[in-house]
């Protein structure tokens, strides 16, 4: 396995990225550039949120929240990593915050809203579209599932995923090894 020192540009931003000018303009306050940047990356934001939550409605909410949050956070982008890695970190944290809020309230308010008719219950499309989440990957512990979603679902490097999850790159490699071992064991049962 290659070390970061072997490839010094491994997680550095791509200076030739088509986003470079848009990012600079958005940071400078150009609304059109910010809009173009959001439009270019919205599917990534929504897709990652959907993969992490397994719910279309949660992904919709998180994507909307992330887009609103980016208005303030874009100025904090320092270019120390690829823009997509930085953006995935924001989406990941938004999903983690949603899980924390739900755990703290026990989902009571959401259930109450459905019962009171203020919100729709999950529809069949969520169940059908998120079959893979309810498969063997969904049975994994959250730390493994999050790692798999970032590596396999978002095609991030181990280094990028490590930064988002706040762990060492070797930990990501070990987790992916463990996931392969666990999924192999599940398939043999």
N, C-alpha and C positions, 0 to 999 in steps of 0.2 A: 504494500500500500504506500502511495506517495505521501510524503510529509508536506506540510504547508511550505516549509523552507525550500523544497524541491521545485515548487511552482509559486514564485512570489506574487504573481498576478491572479492566483486562483480565485480569491473572493473580492478582488478589487473591482470597482465599478468599470464598466466598459465605456471608455472615453469616446468611442465611436458609435455608441448606442444612439438610435434615433430619438431616444428620450432625453438625451443630454441637454439640448437646447430648450426643450419644453420644460424640463425640471428647473433650469436656471431662470427661465422667464416666469414660471409659476412661483418660485421663491421670491422673485422680484415684485410679485403682485399682479402679474398678467392673468386676468380671469380667463381669457380665451385659451391660453396655454394650459392653465390648470384644468379647464374643461376637457381639452383634448387629451391630457394625461389621464384623467379619470376615464374618459371614454375608451382609451386604449387599454386600460388595465382593469376595467370593471369586471370582465368575465373571470379574470384571475381572482379578484377579491371575492366575488360571489361563489365561484367554484370551490375555493379553499374553505370558505365558511360552510358551504354545503357538505363538503367532505368531512369536516371536523364535527359538525352538528348532526348530520344525517337528516336534516329537515329543510325543506324548501322555504318555509315561512321564517324559520330562524335565520337562514342564509340571507333572505331578503332584508330582514331587520338589521342584521350585522353589516351587510354591505352598505345599507343606507347610513348606519352609524359611522362606519369607517369613512365613507365619502365625506360626511360632515366633519368628522374629526381631522381629516387630512387638510382641511382648510387651515387649521391652526398648526398642524404638525409638519406641513411641508417645509416651513422655514427652518425646522430642526434637522432636515436631511443634510448631513455633512459630506456625503459621498464616500464614506469609509467602507461601504459595501455596495453591492449592486442595488439599484433602486428596487428591483423585484424582491430581493432578499429583505430589504428594509420594510417594504410593503407587506410581505408575508408575515413578518414579525408583528406588525400592527394588527393584521387580521387574526393571527393566532391569539394575541392578547385579548382582542375583543371577544373571541370565542371562549377563552378561559374566564373572562369576566362574566360572561353570560352564565356559564356553568356555576360559578361561585354564587351569583345572585340567585339562581334557581335553587341551589343547594341550601342557601341561607333562608330562603322563604319556603322551601319545600315544594315549590311549584303550586302553592296554594292559590295565588292570585290568577295564574293562568287557568287552572281548573275551574275556579269560580267564574271567570269571564266566559268560559265555554258553557257552563251550566246556566248562567244568566242570559245567554244568548248574545253577549257582547262581542264574542269572537267565534270564528269557525273552528270546528274540531279538525284535526289533521285529516286530509283527504286521501283517497287511494293512490293519487299520483305520487305523494311523498313515499308511501310504502313501496310502490313499484319502482320508482326512480332510485330509491336508496337501498336496493336489494344488496348491493355489495357491502354496504355499511353493516347490514344485519347479518352478514356472512361471518366467516371465521375471523376476519379482521375486527369486526365489532365486538368479538368476545375477548379481545386482548385487553390487558390493563391499559389505562389511559396513556401512560408514558410510552408504551410500545405503539399504540394506535397513533398517537400524535407524531411519532417519529416516522412511521410508515406513510402517513398522509403527506408529510413534508418531503420525504425522499421519493416515494413512488408516485404519489398523487400530484405533487407540484414540481417534481424533477429537480429539487434543490440538491446541491452537493452536500456531502456530510458536514463540511465546514460551515456552510450557510445554515443548515438545520441546527448545528451545534450553537451558533450564535443566537438564533431565535429561541431555542430551548434553554439556553444558559448553562450548557454542559460542555465537556471536552469533546472534540471530534472523535476521539477513541471510544467515548461512551456511545455515540451515535452508531459507530461501526459495530460495537458489541450488541447494541439493541437490535440492529438489523439482523445480525447473526442469530440472536435469540428468537426473533420473529420467524425466521426461516425454519429454525429447529421446531418451534411450537406448531407452526402451520403444517410442517411435515408430519409431526406426531398426530395432529388432528386428522389429517388425511388418511393415516394408516389405521385409525380406530374404526 
